[in-house]
């Protein structure tokens, strides 16, 4: 079995400068601090880093960079760097300089990453992923899909393991 990342348009309307979580969820009766606390605890239980995020940023360029990164053995490291920049350090993923730097930290060419981002060389590939996400009914992240089965939301390792075992035999 292989794992394949499919990009998803989570809040694609977010401006380049980002939005505070209060702005993003305005008009909804949500306790942002409670949600953040729950996510921090889930991540802690799984031994994953997670910061106390205050903003959301447009991730489109990060998705295009990730798509480019799939060509290389360093793709997992690139995705990890993008995850940490956003979820741990609260960095703006719409910042092309930051993304090129993350590519370099993952062992990839910052020059090529800059070209990929500046010329939007993977825009169409991400558009295809977004269309596929819509066609398969995915409405949030993360969503894990095996054949016709899917499980959505942050889940424990044990729960994901059970999902994989149950749906691959």
C-alpha positions as CSV (number, residue, x, y, z in Angstrom):
1,X,0.0,0.0,0.0
2,X,1.2,3.5,-0.7
3,X,0.2,6.8,0.7
4,X,-0.7,9.6,-1.7
5,X,-1.3,13.2,-0.6
6,X,-4.2,15.0,-2.2
7,X,-4.5,18.7,-1.7
8,X,-7.7,20.2,-0.4
9,X,-9.0,23.8,-0.6
10,X,-9.5,24.6,3.1
11,X,-10.5,28.2,3.3
12,X,-9.2,29.2,-0.1
13,X,-10.7,32.7,0.2
14,X,-8.2,33.5,3.0
15,X,-6.2,36.6,2.0
16,X,-2.4,36.4,1.8
17,X,-2.0,38.3,5.0
18,X,-4.2,35.7,6.8
19,X,-7.0,36.0,9.3
20,X,-7.2,35.7,13.0
21,X,-9.1,32.6,14.1
22,X,-11.7,35.0,15.5
23,X,-12.2,36.6,12.1
24,X,-12.3,33.2,10.4
25,X,-15.0,31.8,12.7
26,X,-16.9,35.1,13.2
27,X,-20.6,34.5,13.5
28,X,-20.3,30.9,14.6
29,X,-20.8,30.0,18.3
30,X,-17.4,28.3,18.7
31,X,-15.2,28.3,21.8
32,X,-11.8,28.7,19.9
33,X,-9.8,28.3,23.1
34,X,-11.5,25.0,23.9
35,X,-11.0,23.7,20.4
36,X,-7.3,24.7,20.5
37,X,-7.0,23.0,23.9
38,X,-8.5,19.8,22.5
39,X,-6.2,19.8,19.5
40,X,-3.1,20.5,21.7
41,X,-4.1,17.5,23.9
42,X,-4.7,15.2,20.9
43,X,-1.3,16.2,19.5
44,X,0.4,15.7,22.9
45,X,-1.1,12.2,23.2
46,X,0.4,11.3,19.8
47,X,3.7,12.9,20.6
48,X,3.3,15.5,17.8
49,X,4.3,19.1,18.1
50,X,1.6,21.7,18.0
51,X,1.6,25.4,18.9
52,X,-1.2,27.7,20.1
53,X,-2.1,29.0,16.7
54,X,-3.9,32.4,16.5
55,X,-4.2,32.8,12.7
56,X,-5.0,30.9,9.6
57,X,-3.2,31.6,6.3
58,X,-3.9,30.7,2.7
59,X,-2.1,27.4,2.1
60,X,-2.5,27.3,-1.7
61,X,1.2,28.0,-2.5
62,X,2.3,25.5,0.2
63,X,0.1,22.9,-1.5
64,X,1.8,23.7,-4.9
65,X,5.2,23.4,-3.3
66,X,4.2,20.1,-1.7
67,X,3.0,18.8,-5.1
68,X,6.4,19.8,-6.6
69,X,8.1,18.0,-3.7
70,X,6.4,14.7,-4.5
71,X,9.1,14.2,-7.2
72,X,11.8,13.9,-4.6
73,X,12.6,11.5,-1.8
74,X,12.6,14.5,0.6
75,X,8.9,15.0,0.1
76,X,8.0,13.7,3.6
77,X,10.5,16.1,5.1
78,X,9.1,19.0,3.1
79,X,5.6,18.2,4.3
80,X,6.9,18.0,7.9
81,X,8.6,21.4,7.6
82,X,5.4,22.9,6.2
83,X,3.3,21.3,9.0
84,X,5.7,22.6,11.7
85,X,5.9,26.1,10.2
86,X,2.1,26.4,10.2
87,X,0.9,24.4,13.2
88,X,3.8,24.8,15.5
89,X,5.3,28.2,14.7
90,X,2.2,29.9,13.3
91,X,4.0,31.0,10.1
92,X,2.3,32.5,7.0
93,X,2.2,29.8,4.3
94,X,1.4,32.4,1.7
95,X,5.0,33.8,2.1
96,X,7.0,32.5,-0.9
97,X,10.3,33.3,0.8
98,X,9.3,31.2,3.8
99,X,8.3,28.3,1.5
100,X,11.5,28.4,-0.4
101,X,13.4,28.4,2.9
102,X,11.4,25.4,4.1
103,X,12.3,23.5,0.9
104,X,15.9,24.2,1.5
105,X,15.6,23.0,5.1
106,X,14.1,19.8,3.7
107,X,17.1,19.3,1.5
108,X,15.6,20.6,-1.7
109,X,16.8,23.4,-4.0
110,X,15.6,26.8,-2.7
111,X,16.3,28.2,-6.2
112,X,14.1,25.6,-7.9
113,X,11.4,26.1,-5.2
114,X,11.4,29.8,-5.8
115,X,11.0,29.2,-9.6
116,X,8.2,26.7,-8.9
117,X,6.3,29.2,-6.7
118,X,7.0,32.3,-8.7
119,X,5.8,30.7,-12.0
120,X,3.0,28.6,-10.3
121,X,4.3,25.5,-12.1
122,X,2.1,23.2,-10.0
123,X,-1.1,25.3,-10.0
124,X,-2.8,22.9,-12.4
125,X,-1.8,19.8,-10.5
126,X,-3.3,21.3,-7.3
127,X,-6.4,22.4,-9.2
128,X,-6.9,18.7,-10.2
129,X,-6.5,17.6,-6.6
130,X,-9.1,20.2,-5.5
131,X,-11.5,18.9,-8.1
132,X,-10.9,15.3,-7.0
133,X,-11.6,16.3,-3.4
134,X,-14.9,17.9,-4.4
135,X,-15.9,14.9,-6.5
136,X,-15.2,12.4,-3.7
137,X,-17.1,14.5,-1.2
138,X,-14.2,15.5,1.0
139,X,-15.2,18.4,3.1
140,X,-12.5,18.8,5.7
141,X,-8.9,17.9,6.7
142,X,-7.5,15.5,7.4
143,X,-9.5,12.9,5.5
144,X,-8.1,9.5,5.0
145,X,-9.4,7.4,2.1
146,X,-9.0,3.7,1.3
147,X,-11.0,2.7,-1.7
148,X,-14.6,3.7,-1.0
149,X,-14.1,4.1,2.7
150,X,-13.0,7.3,4.5
151,X,-12.4,8.7,7.9
152,X,-12.3,12.4,8.6
153,X,-10.8,14.5,11.4
154,X,-7.8,14.2,13.7
155,X,-7.6,10.6,14.9
156,X,-5.3,8.7,17.1
157,X,-2.7,6.4,15.7
158,X,-4.6,3.4,17.0
159,X,-7.8,4.5,15.3
160,X,-6.1,5.1,12.0
161,X,-4.4,1.7,12.3
162,X,-7.7,0.0,12.8
163,X,-9.2,1.9,9.8
164,X,-6.3,0.7,7.6
165,X,-6.4,-2.9,8.7
166,X,-10.2,-3.1,8.4
167,X,-10.3,-1.6,4.9
168,X,-7.4,-3.3,3.2
169,X,-8.3,-7.0,3.5
